[in-house]
């Protein structure tokens, strides 16, 4: 009895490789990395927030975990200070 290698297995393996490569190049939103985003002393402006979010989007970040580090100083470093969860932010 002579056995011949099956081409269907190699075609299936090639399809899986291509699919895996595509998934790696364009990951779904649920697999994208997140970043820690620190607001030090509530010293960030709305324009800086927009710029940071745009940079995160262009770097394909899936999200950000926002952490304020200390509140606004007295006097604040910027006016108005960016108090997390305030009506302005």
N, C-alpha and C positions, 0 to 999 in steps of 0.2 A: 504494500500500500504506500502510495506517495502522497504526501501532504503539501499543499501549496499555501503560502501565507495569504491571509485574507486581506483584501484591500479595504473592506468596510471598516475594520478596526482602525487602520491608519487614517482613513478619512474622518472617522469619528474623533480620533485623538487630535487631528489637525483643527477640526471645528472647535473643540474644547479649548485648544491653545489660543485660537483667534478670539473666541469669546472672552477668555480670561484676560488677554491683552487689552481688549476693548474696555472691559470693566475696570482695569487698572488705569487706563488712560482717561476714562471719563467715569469716575465713581458716582454712585448715586448719592443723593443728599444725606441718606442715613449712614453713610460710611465716611463722610468727609471729616477731617480733624477739626477740633474746636481749639480755641485759644483762651488763655486767662487775660482779661483786660482790666487793668488797674487804673482807677481814677485817684491820683494822689492829691490829698488836701482839697478835693472838689475843684481842682484847677484845670478845667478843660472847657473849651468853648464849643458852641454848636457847630461851627465850621470845622474844628478839629475832630469832633465826633463823626461828622459826615466824611471827612478825609480818611479817618481810621476805618470806618465801615466800608468805604470804597476799596481801600487797600486789602482788607480782609476778603472782600468779594473777588477781587482780581487774583488773590492768592488761593482762591477756591476753598476758603475756610467754610465749614458747615455751620459755625456759630461761635458765640463768645460767651464766656462766663464772666459777668461784670462784677468786680469787687471794688468798692470804695475803700481806700486806705486813709483813715482819719477823715474828719470832716473839714469844713472850711476853717482856715486859720483866722485869727483876729489881729489885724485886718486881713481879709481874704486876698489870696494871691491874684485872683482875677475877679472882676465884678460884672455881672453877678456870679457867684460861685455855682458850680454844677452839683447840686445836692441830689443824689440818687433818689428816685421815686417821688421827687417833688413835682408839683403840677407843670413846671417848666420842662422837666426832663422825665 
